[in-house]
Amino acid sequence: MTVSASVRWGIVGTANIARSLFLPSLREAGGDPAAVAARDEARAVQWAADNGIGRPITGYQEMIEDPTLDALYIPLPNALHGEWTIRALLAGKPVLCEKPLTGSVAQTERVLAVARDTGTPLWEAFAFPFHDQLARLRGTLADGAIGELREIQSDFHFRMSDPETNIRMSTELAGGALLDVGCYPVRLARDLFGAEHEAAWAQSEREAGGVDRVTWGVLNFPGARHLYLSSGFTRAYDTFTRLLGTGGQIHITNPFHPHAWDTFSVWRNGRDPATHQGSGPNRESFTPLIQHIQAVIRGEEEPRLLAVDTALGSARALQDLAAASQRPA
């Protein structure tokens, strides 16, 4: 594949997250939003015009087979991630797939097997592991600022304005609060504890169709360490997270998508808290992730945090939490 100086991206679908998060970050990262695909021609044409996309394409397969595109971003509903990611990987297209990678452990294993077999780079769209804030948090923990990290308490909530029509509330499309936003605390805990969970407990509030609108739970990690998570669609936006150690705490207003106003504060026993800016050198939270992918495609960096190395543990944790939430209290 010959890659131009500006990596040419194709967007597989017209989800809101592509407009609100991916496109601003892509432009900040210097990428080229070359094309967008939709199943409906009129929708593809309108979305491309509204969002400054170079070219509308009718049909996802047509985009996957387009030789002029260097990478694909897949923000389709969760239940469609597996099929279209596999097709893209088999076509040799590097993929950034929205989280969660799929809605089940079995399907995640199938996608990762194809990624390994083809050698095509695949990333799950968790941007925060690439963000400057997480690097600084890791450094603070490594310096022993709060002693040994024992517990993480992490929320991710937002109020859904249109639950009757939102695809996040579709059981058939693998919707629900746990998969949509509960996955963030799970990934954070796995990264910071550097381990996989040993046991899970959870409870949910569910709609008549079975999809969860709120889920809260616990993951136990080796060494008597714990994640306490809360996720849902029924209250105001909230990503507040606490890291609790043997000698203090770190309070983080937004570990997942930090903005200019976000902070993290280090509370050491017997000392005044020290507050730090959460956002890094980039305005948009996806920018460092996209910069890395583009550098890999241009041959300037070795790939890191690929889905083959990171995604399966989250899928197993989410599946165990979902199963636990459906047992009698």
VOGU-3710 file (C-alpha; in Angstrom, 3 decimals, decimal comma):
1> mtvsasvrwg> 0,000/0,000/0,000  1,320/3,444/-0,910  0,422/5,912/1,825  0,247/9,636/1,175  1,672/12,132/3,649  -1,855/12,566/5,014  -3,381/9,189/5,912  -6,676/8,704/4,063  -9,433/7,436/6,354  -12,745/5,838/5,509
11> ivgtaniars> -15,586/6,016/8,038  -17,795/2,919/7,978  -21,170/4,308/9,067  -22,633/7,617/10,140  -22,821/7,319/13,942  -22,884/10,450/16,084  -19,553/9,544/17,700  -17,892/9,788/14,286  -19,070/13,372/13,971  -18,568/14,495/17,567
21> lflpslreag> -15,327/12,748/18,573  -13,548/11,061/15,679  -13,675/13,776/13,030  -12,438/16,670/15,227  -9,608/14,459/16,479  -8,735/13,245/12,987  -8,448/16,802/11,745  -6,336/17,801/14,751  -4,094/14,793/14,008  -3,653/15,897/10,398
31> gdpaavaard> -5,536/12,958/8,881  -7,684/13,067/5,771  -11,406/12,191/6,183  -11,481/10,896/2,645  -14,768/8,977/2,538  -17,843/7,926/4,482  -19,998/4,868/3,773  -23,687/4,337/4,479  -26,092/1,678/3,291  -28,367/4,399/1,949
41> earavqwaad> -26,937/6,591/-0,836  -28,855/9,709/0,170  -27,654/9,416/3,757  -24,040/8,978/2,666  -24,260/12,030/0,391  -25,903/14,212/3,052  -23,543/13,137/5,846  -20,484/13,761/3,673  -21,743/17,225/2,763  -22,653/18,125/6,346
51> ngigrpitgy> -19,309/16,991/7,773  -16,794/17,971/5,114  -16,008/14,427/3,978  -14,263/14,020/0,648  -16,471/11,333/-0,875  -19,713/9,467/-0,056  -19,790/5,708/-0,712  -22,912/3,551/-0,835  -22,283/0,246/0,943  -19,763/-0,809/3,576
61> qemiedptld> -18,146/-3,503/1,411  -17,533/-0,989/-1,345  -15,564/1,125/1,104  -13,578/-1,835/2,419  -12,513/-2,723/-1,134  -11,554/0,861/-2,059  -7,795/0,859/-2,783  -7,433/4,608/-2,202  -8,131/4,352/1,551  -5,324/3,719/4,058
71> alyiplpnal> -7,359/2,999/7,225  -10,931/2,464/8,382  -12,843/3,698/11,414  -15,840/1,504/12,346  -18,430/3,223/14,602  -21,322/0,869/13,761  -23,654/-0,585/16,430  -21,890/-3,111/18,678  -23,544/-6,149/17,086  -22,084/-5,206/13,675
81> hgewtirall> -18,509/-4,608/14,815  -17,374/-8,203/14,418  -18,579/-8,820/10,864  -17,284/-5,593/9,362  -14,024/-5,595/11,269  -13,283/-9,113/10,021  -14,091/-8,092/6,446  -11,803/-5,077/6,705  -8,950/-7,105/8,197  -9,234/-9,728/5,469
91> agkpvlcekp> -8,995/-6,909/2,918  -5,762/-5,732/4,562  -7,168/-2,466/5,892  -5,898/-1,275/9,319  -8,940/-0,772/11,560  -9,912/1,421/14,484  -13,132/-0,180/15,779  -15,346/1,491/18,335  -15,527/-0,019/21,786  -16,488/-2,583/22,796
101> ltgsvaqter> -14,750/-4,539/20,050  -17,764/-6,894/19,983  -20,688/-7,775/22,226  -19,402/-11,193/23,364  -16,282/-13,161/24,244  -16,849/-15,676/21,438  -17,142/-13,003/18,772  -14,149/-11,109/20,166  -12,089/-14,285/19,924  -13,115/-14,695/16,279
111> vlavardtgt> -12,128/-11,131/15,398  -8,788/-11,407/17,184  -8,030/-14,709/15,465  -8,460/-12,997/12,082  -6,283/-10,084/13,214  -3,519/-12,508/14,195  -3,835/-14,582/11,040  -3,766/-11,587/8,692  -1,292/-9,481/10,651  -3,463/-6,446/9,886
121> plweafafpf> -3,324/-3,863/12,704  -6,516/-3,529/14,753  -7,176/-1,119/17,595  -10,188/-0,936/19,921  -11,206/2,717/20,242  -10,189/3,365/23,825  -8,319/6,634/23,411  -7,349/7,286/27,034  -4,496/4,717/27,202  -2,686/6,891/24,613
131> hdqlarlrgt> -3,448/10,144/26,416  -0,915/12,295/28,255  -3,054/12,253/31,404  -2,815/8,488/31,844  0,961/8,622/31,399  1,172/11,223/34,171  -1,135/9,192/36,401  1,060/6,130/35,873  4,095/8,182/36,795  2,423/9,466/39,948
141> ladgaigelr> 1,532/5,922/40,997  5,009/4,624/40,159  6,542/7,347/42,348  4,557/5,978/45,290  2,540/9,160/45,795  -0,424/7,232/47,272  1,411/4,092/48,285  0,130/0,826/46,835  -2,972/1,105/44,655  -5,664/-1,024/46,284
151> eiqsdfhfrm> -9,003/0,131/44,924  -10,508/1,991/41,971  -13,938/3,612/42,138  -15,049/4,732/38,690  -18,291/6,074/37,208  -19,388/6,650/33,640  -22,905/8,020/33,278  -24,811/10,304/30,934  -28,487/11,097/30,570  -29,924/9,602/27,388
161> sdpetnirms> -32,411/12,003/25,838  -34,060/9,548/23,424  -34,135/6,069/24,994  -37,071/4,890/22,876  -35,165/5,369/19,594  -31,508/5,181/20,626  -29,689/2,094/19,300  -27,863/1,869/22,633  -31,128/0,505/24,045  -31,396/-2,327/21,517
171> telaggalld> -30,786/-5,858/22,774  -30,420/-7,081/19,182  -27,640/-4,553/18,526  -25,788/-5,470/21,758  -26,697/-2,246/23,502  -26,882/-1,381/27,169  -25,030/0,746/29,685  -22,430/-1,846/30,669  -21,164/-2,400/27,120  -21,461/1,242/26,112
181> vgcypvrlar> -19,867/3,041/29,071  -19,167/0,427/31,761  -16,392/-0,844/29,505  -14,328/2,285/30,301  -13,814/1,649/34,043  -13,119/-2,006/33,215  -10,334/-1,108/30,791  -8,924/1,499/33,202  -8,724/-1,012/36,046  -7,079/-3,663/33,873
191> dlfgaeheaa> -4,493/-1,133/32,727  -3,686/0,299/36,161  -3,733/-2,997/38,062  -1,801/-4,688/35,250  -3,836/-7,863/35,697  -7,062/-9,618/34,766  -10,049/-9,979/37,079  -10,679/-13,102/39,171  -14,351/-12,658/40,091  -17,306/-10,384/39,331
201> waqsereagg> -20,476/-9,176/41,043  -23,069/-6,817/39,538  -26,649/-5,584/39,591  -28,627/-3,825/36,853  -31,787/-1,866/36,179  -33,231/-3,225/32,923  -35,836/-2,256/30,377  -38,664/-4,628/29,473  -36,633/-5,914/26,537  -33,801/-6,915/28,822
211> vdrvtwgvln> -31,211/-4,248/27,988  -29,597/-2,567/30,995  -29,965/1,182/31,465  -27,886/1,181/34,680  -25,328/-1,358/35,889  -23,101/-1,210/38,956  -20,696/-3,854/40,125  -17,345/-5,065/41,402  -14,397/-6,792/39,781  -11,923/-8,528/42,086
221> fpgarhlyls> -8,288/-8,540/40,959  -5,325/-10,539/42,280  -3,831/-9,296/45,529  -7,173/-8,275/47,072  -7,553/-5,292/44,742  -10,940/-4,157/43,481  -12,758/-2,089/40,883  -16,105/-0,614/41,962  -17,888/0,631/38,839  -21,147/2,409/38,099
231> sgftraydtf> -22,486/3,028/34,594  -25,743/4,195/33,133  -27,946/6,321/30,926  -30,208/7,993/33,509  -28,269/10,828/35,149  -26,039/13,749/34,298  -22,657/13,237/32,663  -20,239/11,850/35,222  -16,830/10,230/34,826  -15,471/10,900/38,324
241> trllgtggqi> -12,916/8,323/39,394  -10,904/7,732/42,569  -7,697/5,735/42,862  -7,281/4,669/46,480  -3,944/3,573/47,871  -2,310/2,692/51,156  -1,022/6,258/51,564  -3,534/8,497/49,807  -5,931/8,984/46,919  -6,062/10,439/43,413
251> hitnpfhpha> -9,313/12,104/42,315  -9,820/12,316/38,529  -12,682/14,312/37,050  -12,443/12,589/33,656  -9,908/9,819/33,013  -11,530/8,845/29,704  -12,024/12,002/27,612  -10,319/14,851/29,515  -11,111/18,435/28,511  -9,319/21,682/29,293
261> wdtfsvwrng> -11,306/22,088/32,515  -10,631/18,568/33,834  -8,138/17,879/36,617  -6,665/15,167/38,775  -5,796/15,815/42,413  -3,342/13,887/44,535  -4,412/13,588/48,184  -1,578/12,362/50,380  -2,188/11,590/54,013  -1,501/14,663/56,129
271> rdpathqgsg> -0,799/17,004/53,178  -2,709/19,552/51,146  -3,922/18,138/47,816  -1,915/18,860/44,680  -4,093/19,518/41,628  -2,929/18,953/38,048  -4,411/19,764/34,653  -6,059/16,707/33,141  -5,859/17,571/29,468  -2,600/17,321/27,586
281> pnresftpli> -1,229/19,082/24,506  -4,204/18,089/22,322  -7,681/19,591/22,435  -9,454/16,407/21,284  -9,251/13,147/23,233  -8,862/10,799/20,229  -5,953/12,760/18,762  -3,015/10,867/20,367  -4,523/7,513/19,366  -5,075/8,617/15,767
291> qhiqavirge> -1,588/10,125/15,614  -0,143/6,785/16,672  -2,155/4,796/14,113  -1,102/7,153/11,345  2,538/6,893/12,381  2,253/3,089/12,251  0,692/3,197/8,785  3,487/5,474/7,549  6,092/3,124/9,026  7,293/5,644/11,611
301> eeprllavdt> 6,298/3,734/14,781  5,830/0,155/15,896  2,194/-0,584/16,799  1,307/-0,679/20,480  -1,814/-1,487/22,480  -3,247/-3,509/19,615  -6,586/-5,209/20,181  -4,938/-8,648/20,009  -3,098/-7,686/23,211  -5,814/-5,734/25,037
311> algsaralqd> -9,385/-6,603/24,027  -10,058/-10,119/25,273  -9,643/-9,378/28,983  -12,229/-6,603/28,787  -14,644/-8,835/26,883  -14,358/-11,519/29,557  -14,851/-9,020/32,383  -17,902/-7,468/30,721  -19,412/-10,881/30,080  -18,871/-11,926/33,704
321> laaasqrpa> -20,398/-8,672/34,985  -23,419/-9,071/32,681  -23,946/-12,664/33,817  -23,642/-11,680/37,478  -26,152/-8,838/37,054  -28,815/-11,301/35,876  -28,562/-13,631/38,863  -31,054/-13,192/41,711  -29,878/-10,562/44,214
//
